[in-house]
Amino acid sequence: MSTITPTNLLDDWQSGLADGRIVPYLGPGVLADVTSLADGREIPATSEQLILAMNGGRPMAPKLMYEFPRAAMNVELKRGRNAVTRFLDSTYGGTRWTRAALHAWLATLRPPYVIDINRDTQLLDSYAGTPHLLILGCARLGGTDYRFKLYVSDGGRYRVISPAEADTALPVLFKPMGAPLPEPSYIASDADYVDYITELMGGFAVPSFVKARRRGRRYLLLGMRLDRDTERMVLADLIHDAAVEPAGWALIAEPNAKERRFCQRIGIEIVEADALALLAEVVPG
């Protein structure tokens, strides 16, 4: 069992996040404390929460409940792609949510490179008023030669740019599964993931300037469970060329055997605490 704790590494993590040596990799757990301002319901972030929200609060067939992409594929086949897009737009673009404590903390550090596999807009809110680059993953239906859409913000407005136009000194926000803003773009269904992961492995889902920036970096996985093949495959490719010994750390309160094996294989050290426990270390009491 790992004896590493957030307390042991917190100072190093905070300095590394701030100067870019460590890249935060954000999963659904970073939104665990987020609720609707209108009615207090939790934001759908985990796979199960998303499936239930997409289906009006009702469970779907057991085989569809296994993973959100599978359920989204079923909805796409029955009701069309737009049904999935409308659900994600309404959830993340049309509903007002409370601020996530982990996002508020990261905003004080302003990491120069962040990967966020959630589809909400809190990361964009953190950099509002600050010029930055935004990368959204895009599905095969919206794809070009690349499987991403690249935007630059002047601190107020976004505009589409080509990779050759990117000012690589700016902070980079990478949302591989997409977001509703500045224009809706999502990786959601099984078909989306198959296409995206194929292009990710082929090098067409990551801009070249990000491939250069990520060399030798370490990663801090926050709110990430690693017991699903799709998320493990995306992670392994996005952290390609990471540092060694270790490649980073994953905060997982009760890791299972599959997560332990995967993290050992890719050089990630498990810290047996959840992401919100990190905030208790940052602000004791």
SULVEN-V553298 format. One record per pair of residues at least 4 apart in sequence whose ideal C-beta (glycine too) atoms are under 8 Angstrom apart, sorted by sequence separation. I is the first residue (numbers start at 1). GAP is how many residues later the second one is. D is the distance in whole Angstrom. If there is no record, write none. Layout:
((I	GAP	D) (I	GAP	D))
This chain:
((4	4	6) (5	4	8) (6	4	5) (9	4	5) (10	4	6) (11	4	6) (12	4	6) (13	4	6) (14	4	6) (15	4	6) (16	4	8) (26	4	5) (28	4	8) (36	4	6) (45	4	6) (46	4	7) (47	4	6) (48	4	6) (49	4	6) (50	4	6) (51	4	6) (53	4	7) (55	4	7) (60	4	4) (61	4	7) (62	4	8) (66	4	6) (67	4	7) (68	4	6) (69	4	6) (70	4	7) (71	4	7) (72	4	6) (73	4	6) (74	4	6) (75	4	6) (76	4	7) (79	4	4) (81	4	6) (82	4	6) (83	4	7) (84	4	6) (85	4	6) (86	4	6) (87	4	6) (88	4	6) (89	4	5) (90	4	4) (91	4	6) (99	4	6) (100	4	7) (101	4	6) (102	4	6) (103	4	6) (104	4	7) (105	4	7) (106	4	8) (118	4	8) (121	4	6) (122	4	7) (123	4	7) (124	4	7) (138	4	4) (139	4	7) (143	4	5) (153	4	7) (161	4	4) (162	4	8) (166	4	8) (175	4	5) (180	4	5) (188	4	5) (189	4	7) (190	4	6) (191	4	6) (192	4	6) (193	4	6) (194	4	6) (195	4	6) (196	4	6) (197	4	6) (198	4	6) (199	4	8) (200	4	8) (206	4	5) (207	4	7) (208	4	7) (209	4	6) (210	4	6) (211	4	8) (213	4	8) (228	4	7) (229	4	6) (230	4	6) (231	4	6) (232	4	6) (233	4	7) (234	4	6) (235	4	6) (236	4	7) (243	4	6) (255	4	4) (256	4	7) (257	4	6) (258	4	6) (259	4	6) (260	4	6) (261	4	6) (262	4	7) (263	4	8) (264	4	8) (273	4	4) (275	4	8) (276	4	7) (277	4	7) (278	4	7) (279	4	6) (280	4	7) (4	5	7) (16	5	4) (17	5	5) (35	5	5) (36	5	5) (44	5	4) (45	5	7) (52	5	6) (55	5	5) (60	5	6) (76	5	5) (88	5	8) (89	5	6) (90	5	7) (99	5	6) (106	5	7) (118	5	8) (127	5	5) (138	5	6) (153	5	5) (161	5	6) (179	5	8) (187	5	4) (199	5	4) (200	5	4) (206	5	6) (221	5	8) (226	5	7) (242	5	4) (243	5	8) (250	5	8) (255	5	5) (263	5	4) (273	5	7) (15	6	8) (16	6	3) (17	6	8) (35	6	6) (36	6	8) (43	6	8) (44	6	5) (52	6	7) (59	6	6) (64	6	6) (65	6	7) (152	6	7) (178	6	7) (179	6	7) (186	6	7) (187	6	6) (199	6	5) (200	6	7) (225	6	8) (226	6	6) (242	6	7) (262	6	8) (263	6	7) (6	7	8) (17	7	6) (35	7	6) (36	7	7) (42	7	7) (52	7	7) (63	7	7) (64	7	5) (76	7	7) (116	7	5) (140	7	8) (142	7	8) (151	7	4) (152	7	6) (178	7	4) (179	7	8) (224	7	7) (252	7	6) (263	7	5) (34	8	7) (35	8	7) (44	8	7) (51	8	8) (75	8	5) (76	8	5) (106	8	7) (139	8	8) (151	8	6) (178	8	4) (203	8	8) (239	8	6) (255	8	8) (13	9	6) (34	9	4) (44	9	4) (51	9	6) (75	9	6) (114	9	6) (138	9	6) (151	9	6) (152	9	5) (177	9	7) (178	9	6) (187	9	5) (196	9	6) (226	9	7) (239	9	7) (250	9	8) (44	10	8) (64	10	5) (124	10	7) (137	10	6) (138	10	6) (150	10	7) (151	10	7) (177	10	5) (178	10	8) (260	10	7) (34	11	7) (60	11	5) (137	11	6) (138	11	5) (149	11	7) (150	11	6) (176	11	7) (177	11	8) (224	11	8) (259	11	7) (31	12	5) (72	12	5) (75	12	8) (136	12	7) (150	12	7) (32	13	7) (51	13	7) (135	13	5) (136	13	5) (150	13	6) (152	13	7) (250	13	6) (31	14	4) (51	14	6) (54	14	8) (60	14	7) (135	14	7) (152	14	7) (221	14	8) (135	15	6) (136	15	7) (152	15	7) (255	15	5) (29	16	8) (55	16	7) (110	16	8) (134	16	7) (135	16	8) (150	16	7) (28	17	4) (29	17	8) (48	17	7) (51	17	6) (54	17	7) (110	17	8) (133	17	7) (134	17	4) (146	17	8) (255	17	7) (28	18	5) (50	18	5) (54	18	7) (133	18	7) (134	18	8) (152	18	7) (250	18	5) (252	18	6) (254	18	7) (28	19	8) (103	19	4) (107	19	4) (133	19	6) (134	19	6) (247	19	6) (248	19	8) (249	19	7) (250	19	7) (252	19	7) (253	19	6) (47	20	5) (51	20	4) (103	20	7) (106	20	6) (107	20	8) (110	20	7) (132	20	8) (133	20	8) (176	20	7) (219	20	5) (247	20	4) (248	20	5) (249	20	5) (250	20	5) (251	20	5) (252	20	7) (253	20	6) (28	21	8) (47	21	4) (50	21	8) (54	21	6) (131	21	7) (132	21	5) (246	21	5) (247	21	6) (248	21	7) (249	21	7) (250	21	7) (253	21	4) (100	22	5) (103	22	7) (131	22	6) (217	22	8) (245	22	7) (246	22	6) (249	22	5) (251	22	5) (252	22	8) (97	23	7) (99	23	7) (103	23	6) (130	23	8) (131	23	6) (158	23	8) (219	23	6) (244	23	6) (246	23	5) (251	23	6) (131	24	5) (134	24	7) (158	24	4) (176	24	8) (217	24	8) (218	24	7) (226	24	7) (242	24	8) (251	24	5) (253	24	7) (97	25	8) (130	25	6) (214	25	7) (216	25	7) (217	25	6) (218	25	5) (242	25	7) (99	26	8) (127	26	7) (129	26	5) (214	26	7) (215	26	5) (216	26	7) (217	26	6) (224	26	6) (226	26	7) (251	26	7) (92	27	5) (128	27	7) (129	27	7) (214	27	6) (216	27	5) (221	27	7) (224	27	8) (225	27	7) (239	27	7) (251	27	6) (91	28	8) (92	28	5) (93	28	7) (214	28	7) (218	28	7) (219	28	6) (220	28	6) (221	28	7) (223	28	8) (224	28	7) (92	29	6) (176	29	7) (211	29	8) (218	29	6) (219	29	3) (220	29	6) (221	29	4) (222	29	6) (227	29	6) (54	30	8) (211	30	7) (218	30	4) (219	30	8) (221	30	7) (232	30	6) (236	30	6) (88	31	6) (151	31	6) (206	31	8) (218	31	8) (220	31	8) (221	31	8) (227	31	5) (235	31	8) (205	32	8) (206	32	7) (226	32	8) (227	32	6) (54	33	5) (133	33	6) (197	33	7) (200	33	8) (226	33	5) (53	34	7) (133	34	7) (149	34	7) (200	34	7) (225	34	7) (131	36	8) (149	36	6) (174	36	7) (197	36	5) (201	36	6) (226	36	5) (133	37	5) (135	37	7) (193	37	5) (197	37	6) (200	37	5) (226	37	7) (53	38	6) (132	38	5) (133	38	7) (135	38	7) (137	38	7) (172	38	6) (196	38	8) (200	38	7) (131	39	6) (132	39	4) (133	39	5) (134	39	5) (135	39	5) (136	39	5) (137	39	4) (131	40	8) (132	40	7) (133	40	7) (135	40	7) (137	40	6) (138	40	7) (197	40	7) (130	41	7) (132	41	6) (134	41	7) (135	41	8) (137	41	5) (166	41	7) (168	41	4) (172	41	7) (193	41	8) (136	42	5) (136	43	6) (142	43	6) (166	43	6) (127	44	6) (163	44	5) (168	44	8) (163	45	6) (168	45	7) (127	46	6) (139	46	8) (163	46	7) (44	47	6) (138	47	5) (139	47	7) (221	47	7) (43	48	8) (134	48	8) (137	48	7) (139	48	6) (147	48	7) (124	49	7) (136	49	4) (137	49	8) (138	49	8) (139	49	8) (147	49	6) (219	49	7) (123	50	6) (137	50	5) (139	50	8) (140	51	7) (223	51	8) (43	52	8) (123	52	7) (139	52	8) (140	52	7) (143	52	7) (147	52	4) (223	52	4) (139	53	4) (146	53	8) (147	53	7) (222	53	4) (43	54	5) (124	55	7) (140	55	4) (119	56	7) (139	56	6) (143	56	8) (222	56	7) (38	57	7) (114	57	8) (116	57	7) (118	57	8) (124	57	6) (139	57	7) (147	57	6) (148	57	6) (150	57	6) (38	58	7) (113	58	7) (114	58	7) (116	58	7) (117	58	8) (119	58	5) (121	58	6) (146	58	5) (147	58	4) (148	58	7) (176	58	6) (36	59	6) (37	59	4) (112	59	5) (113	59	5) (114	59	5) (115	59	5) (116	59	5) (117	59	6) (118	59	7) (119	59	6) (120	59	7) (121	59	7) (137	59	6) (145	59	7) (146	59	7) (148	59	7) (36	60	7) (37	60	7) (81	60	7) (111	60	7) (112	60	7) (114	60	7) (115	60	8) (117	60	5) (119	60	6) (121	60	5) (36	61	6) (37	61	6) (110	61	7) (113	61	7) (115	61	7) (119	61	7) (146	61	8) (35	62	7) (36	62	8) (176	62	7) (34	63	5) (35	63	5) (34	64	5) (174	64	8) (33	65	8) (34	65	8) (34	66	5) (33	67	6) (119	67	6) (33	68	6) (137	68	7) (31	69	5) (30	70	6) (30	72	4) (135	72	6) (30	73	7) (45	73	6) (45	75	8) (135	75	7) (26	76	8) (43	77	7) (24	82	6) (34	86	8) (94	86	8) (24	87	6) (31	87	6) (92	87	7) (93	87	3) (23	88	7) (26	88	7) (30	88	7) (34	88	8) (92	88	5) (93	88	6) (17	89	7) (22	89	8) (26	89	7) (28	89	8) (31	89	7) (23	90	5) (24	90	5) (25	90	5) (26	90	4) (27	90	6) (28	90	6) (88	90	8) (18	91	5) (20	91	7) (23	91	7) (24	91	7) (25	91	8) (26	91	7) (27	91	7) (31	91	8) (89	91	5) (93	91	7) (17	92	5) (18	92	7) (20	92	4) (23	92	6) (25	92	8) (26	92	6) (88	92	7) (18	93	7) (19	93	8) (20	93	6) (17	94	5) (14	95	6) (89	95	5) (88	96	7) (26	97	7) (113	97	8) (88	98	5) (85	99	6) (88	100	7) (113	100	6) (85	101	6) (113	101	7) (84	102	7) (85	103	8) (84	104	5) (113	104	7) (115	104	8) (84	105	6) (117	107	8) (81	108	8) (76	112	8) (76	113	5) (75	114	8) (117	114	7) (76	115	7) (72	116	4) (73	116	4) (72	117	4) (73	117	4) (117	117	7) (72	118	7) (73	118	6) (69	119	7) (68	120	7) (69	120	6) (70	120	6) (72	120	8) (102	120	6) (69	121	5) (102	121	7) (69	123	7) (115	123	6) (69	124	5) (67	161	6) (69	161	6) (67	163	7) (102	173	6) (102	174	7) (105	174	6) (101	175	7) (102	176	8) (102	177	7) (105	177	6) (101	178	5) (47	181	7) (23	191	7) (32	191	7) (30	192	5) (31	192	7) (29	193	7) (30	193	4) (23	194	5) (25	194	5) (27	194	7) (29	194	3) (22	195	7) (23	195	7) (24	195	8) (25	195	7) (27	195	7) (28	195	6) (29	195	7) (21	196	7) (22	196	5) (23	196	5) (24	196	5) (25	196	5) (26	196	6) (27	196	4) (28	196	8) (29	196	7) (20	197	7) (21	197	7) (22	197	7) (23	197	7) (25	197	7) (26	197	6) (27	197	3) (28	197	8) (22	198	5) (24	198	6) (26	198	8) (27	198	7) (25	199	7) (16	202	7) (17	203	7) (16	204	8) (27	204	8) (13	207	6) (25	210	7) (25	213	8) (25	214	7) (23	216	8) (25	223	8) (23	225	8) (22	226	7) (13	236	8) (9	240	7) (32	242	8) (32	243	8) (33	243	7) (32	244	6) (4	245	7) (6	245	7) (29	245	6) (30	245	6) (29	246	5) (29	247	8) (9	262	7) (4	265	6) (6	265	6) (4	266	8) (5	266	7) (2	267	7) (4	267	5) (6	267	6) (2	268	5) (4	268	8) (5	268	7) (10	268	7) (14	268	8) (2	269	6) (2	270	6) (1	271	7) (6	271	6) (10	271	5) (6	272	5) (10	272	7) (7	274	6) (6	275	4))
